[in-house]
Amino acid sequence: MEQLRKHTDLVGACALAVALVAGTLAVPSQDGRDEPFGPLGFVLLVLPALAVAARRRAPAAVAAGTSLAAVAYYALDNQGIFAAAPAAIGIYTLMGTGARVAAAVTAAFLAGSIFAIEAARRADDHAGFFWIAGWAAAMLVLGELTRNRRDYLRLVEQRAAEAERTREEAALRRAGEERLWIAQELHDALTHSISVINVQAGVAVHLIDRDPARSRAALGAVKEAGREAMRELRDTLGALRQVDGDGAVPGFDRLPRLVERSRAAGLVTTYRVRGEPRPVPDEAGRAAYRIVQEALTNVLRHAGHVPVSVVVAHEPGRIVLEVDNDPGADVPPRATESGMGLIGMRERAMAVGGSLAAGPAPDGGFRVWAELPL
C-alpha cells in the first residue's frame, strides 16, 4: 500500500510539472515577450512540482522549498500565474499534518514576498498578491478540514475496533456464563439422583439376603431415581437445544415431589409452607428447587439418614427457604463452606438477586437459609 502511494505521488508530481509548463506557455505574456520564462525559470517551475512527490514524507521541507522557489521565480520577473501551485499544495499538506503555525507562517511568507515584489515593480497593481494570498488561505482552510475529517475517520475506526473487541469479549463472557450454567444444571440435576442411587443400591446389596422386601423397595427407589435423572438430563439438553421437553421443568411447584423423592431415599423429611402462597417467577422457582435439591443431597451424602425439615415461607416480596437437619441427629453433617455444592447454591440465590447462608445451626445440626425476592 505504501509503495503504491509513492508511485501515485510521483506520477502526480510529473503530471503537475507538465501542466505547469504547458499552462505557463499557453498564457500570453503581459509585456509582449515571446518567452514567459528563461532556463532558470524553467528549473524553478519544474523542480518544485517534482518535489511535491515527497510532500507526505517531508511536508515542512516541501512547503518551505516550493514557497522559496515560487518567490524566486517571480523575483526573476518570469511570467505566468501557476508557479505558486506547488507551494499551495505544500501548504495544504503541511496544514493537514496539524502543523498550523508552520503552515500559516509559510503562507504569510509566500503572500508577503509576492506583495513586496509587486510593490517594488508596480505600486498600483497587486493582482498577483491577491491571487496567491487567496489560494494560500484556501489551502490553509482545506488542509484544516482534511485533517479534521481524517481525525474523525480515525476516531470512527478506533470506536468500531473497540466495539468489535467489546463484542468479542461479551461473546466470550456469555460463552463462559453458559458453560457455568450448563455445569450447574448438570451438577444439580444429576448429583441428587446419583446420591440416591448410591445410597439405595448400598441398602439393596446389604439387605438382599436378610430382607428381600426392603431390598426390592430400595431397587425400586434406584429405578425411580434413575428415571428422574434421565428426565432432568433430557430437560437440560432440551433447554440447550431450545426445544420443549415433557413440560416438567424443575420449578417451585415441584418442591413437594422433590421431598417425596428424599423420603424414598430414606430421609425422614417434613415439608411445611408458611404464609399465603403466591405466584413465583420461573427464575426464582428454578433457583428454589435447585437450592432445596442440593441441600437435601448434602444431607444424604454428609449426614446420612437423619430427619430433615424443609420450610417454605411466603413473605411480602420474597420467599424464604429453610432446610435443617435434626439437631439431635447422632451423625453430624460434614458439609463445609468450601464445598462446590454450597457455592453453587449461593450463586443460584445471587443470580436472582437473593442471598444464602449455610452452616452449623445454633442448636446443632446444619442449616441452609435462602432468601429469594419475587
N, C-alpha and C positions, 0 to 999 in steps of 0.2 A: 504493500500500500504506500509506504514512504517512498519507495523507488518510483512508483508511478506518478506520485505527486511531483517529484523532482523533474521528471521528464515533461510533465504537463507545464510546469513553471518555465522550463527552458524553451519549450515551443511557444508559449505565450509571450515570453520576452523577445524572441526572434520576430514574431509577428508584430509586436509593438514597435520594434526598431524599423521594420519595413514600412509600417503605417506612418510613423513619424516622418521618415524621409519622403515618402510619397506625398503625404499631406502638405508638407512644407514646400515641396517643389510645385504642387498644384495650386497653392495660394499665390496670387500675383504680388510682386514686391511693391511696397508702398512708395518707394522712392524711384521706381522705374529700373532697378538693377536687373540684369539678366539672371544672375546667380544669387539666391537668397542667403547662401552661406558658403564659406570657404572650406578648405580641408580641415582646419581646426574646428570649425563649426560643425562639420560632419561628424568628427570624433565626439564632440560634446553632445551631439544629438543621439548617436548610436550607442555609445558605451553606457550611459545611464539607463537606456532602455534594456540593454542586456543585463545590467546589474540588477534589474527587477527580479530576475530569476532567483536571486539569493535573498529576497525580502523576508521569507519565513525563517531562515536560519540566522540572519543578522539584520533585523528590522531597523535598528538605530543607525547602523553604518550605512545601509542603503538609503534611508531617508535623508541623512546628512549629505552623503555623496551626491545623490541626484539633485538635491537643492543647490549645492555648490556648483554643480555642472550647469544647471539652468541659469543661475546668476551669471556665471562666466559666459555662457552662450549669448545672453542678451547684452552683457557688458561689452562684448566684442562687436556689437552692432549687427548681429546676424538677424535675419528676418524670420517671420513665422510665429504662430501662436501655440504651437504644440510642444515646444521644448520643455515646458514645465509639467507635462503629463507624467513622466516617470517620478518626478518629485511629489506630485499629488498622490500617486499610488503608494509611494514610500511613506508619506504622512498618514494615509489611510491605514496602512499595515501597522505602523508604529502605534497609532491610536487604538487599533484593535487588540494590541497586546496588553493594554492597560497603562502604558506609559503616557499619561495625559500631558504632563508637564513638558516632557521632551518633544512630543508631537506638536503641542501648542507653540513652543519656542521655535521649532523648525519652521512651522507655518508662518509665524511672525517674521522670522529672518528672511524667508523667501519673499513674502509680500513687501516687507520694508526695503529689501535690496532692490526689488523691481521699481518701487516708488522712487528711491534715490536715483536710480539710473535714468528714469524718465524725467525726474525733476532737473537733472543735470543737462538734459538734452532739450526738452520742450516743457516749459513750466506750465503751459495751459492745456496739456493733453496727458491724461493719466488713464487712458482706456486699458492699457496693458495691466496696470496695477489693479484696477477694479476686477478685471477678468481673472487674474491669477489669485487675488485675495478671495474672490467669491468661490473659486474652485477649492482653495485651501480650506476655507471654512466649511464647505460642503463635505470635504473629505474627513475633517475632524468629526462632524456630526455623524456621517455614515460609519466611520470607524467605531465611534462610541455605540451606535445602535447595533453594529455587528457583534461587538464584544458582549453587549448585554444579551443579545439573542444566543450567542454561543454559551455564555454562562448559564442562561436559562435552560438550554437544551442539556447541558452537562448536569444541572441540578435535577432535571426531569429523569435523566438516565440513572443518576445515583438513587433517586427515590424509587424508580422502577426496580433497580437491582436490590435495594433494601426491602422493597415489598416482596420480591421473589424469594429473597433469603428468609424473610419473615414467614412466608407461606410454607417454605420447606421446613423451617423449624416447627411451625404449627402442625404440619403433617406428621413430622417425626414425634412430636409430643402426643398428638392424637393416637398415633400407632402405639406408642408406649402405654397410653391410658387404656387402649383397647386390649393390649396384651395383659395388662394388670387386671382388667375386668374379666377377661376370659379365665385367667388363673384363679381369681377369687370365686367365680361362678363354679368352676370345676372343683375347686377345693371344698366349697360349701356344699355342693351337690353330692360329691362322692365320699367325703370323709365320714359324714354321719352314717351313711348306708354301709360303708365298708367296716366301720367300727361295730355296727350292729351285727353284721355278718360274722365278723371275727369272734365277737362275744358268744353269739348263739351257736356258731359252729363248735366252739370250745365246750359249750354246755352239752351239745348233742353227742360229741365224742365221749365226754365224761359219763353221760348217763345212758349210753346206747345199750348197755348190758343190764344195768340195775333198774332203770326206769324207762322202758321203751316209749311210753306215752309222752312223757316230758321231752324225750329226745325227738319224737315226731313233731311236737309243738315247736321245739327250737328250730328244727329244719324248716318248718312252715314259716317261721319268722325270717329265716335266712332267705327263703324263696321270695317272701314279700319285700324284704329289704333290697334284694337284687332287682326285682321288678321296679321298685321305686327309684333305684339308682339309674336304671336304664331309661325310665321315663324322664327324669330330670336331665340326664345327659342328652336325650333327644330334644328336650325343650331348649336347652342351651345351644345346641347345634342349630336348631331351627331359628333361634333368635339371630345367630350369626349369619344364617343364610337369608334372613328376613322373610321367613315363611311361617305360617301358622302351625303350631303344634296341636296337641289334643285339647287345648283350652285350659288345662290345669296348670297354669303358671304359678310358681311359688309366690304367695302373697299373704296378706293379713288374714283373709278368710280361711286359710289352710292351717292356721296355728293349731286348732283342735285336732286335726288329723296328724300333725306332727307330734303332738303329745301322745296320741294313741300309739303311734309307732314306738315312742320311747317306752311306753308301758309294755308293749310287746317285746321289747328288748330286755325287759327285766327291771327297769327303773320304776319305782313307786312314785309316780308323777301326779301331782294335783294341779289343776288349772282353774284359775279364778279370774273373773272380769269385774272390775270396779268402775263405777261411773256409767253414764249413759252412752252406749255405743254410737259412733258417728262415722260417716264415710272417711276412709283413709286413702290418700293418694297412692297411686301404684308404686312410686319410688319408695315412699315411706313404708308401705306394706311389704315390699320385697325386702327392704332392709330389716324390718322387724322379724320377718320369717327367718332370714339368714342368721340374725343375731341369736334368736332363740335356738335355732338348729345347732349352731356352733357351741352355744353354752351347754346344751344337753349332750352333745358329742364329747365335750371336755369332761363333763361329769362321768360319763360312761367310761371314758378312757383313763381318767386320773383318779376317780374316787370309787369306781365300782358300782355295785347295785345298792345305792343309798337313796333314801327319799329325797325328792326334788319338788320344789313348788315353783310354778310359773304364774306370775301375776301380771295382768294387763290392765292398766289404769287409764281410763279416758278422762282427760282433764281439758280445760278450755285451751284450745290452740295447740295441744300436744297429746302424745300418748307416751306413757312411761311403762317400761318393761322391767320386771324383776325376776331373776332366776336364781334361786337359793338352794344350796344343799341343806340337808337336815343338820342343824348344829350338833345333834347328838350322834352323828354317824361315827362308827368305830374307825372307819378308814378315811383319813383326812385327804382332801384333794391335793394333788401335786402340781396343779397348773401354776404358772408364773407369769409375770407381766411381760416377759420376753418371748412368750410363745407366739408363733405366727398366727394361730387362731385368734388370740386376743387382739393382735394388731389388725387382722382383717375385720373383726367386729368393730373396732374403733374407727377404722376407715369407712366402713359401711355407715355408721352413725354420722360421721362428719360429712360424708358425701351428700346427705340430705339436710345438712345444717344443724344436726343434733350433737349429742355428746354421749360418751360411755365411760363408765368406771367399772373396774373389775378388781377383785382382791378378797382377802380374808374378811369375813363378816365380823362385826364386833363381838357377837355372841357365839362365834365359832362357825365352822363350815366355810363356804366360798360363795360370794355373791357377784352377780353381773347385773348392773343397773344401767339402763339406757333411756335417754330422752330424745324423742323424735318429734320435731314440730310438724304441724299439719298445714 
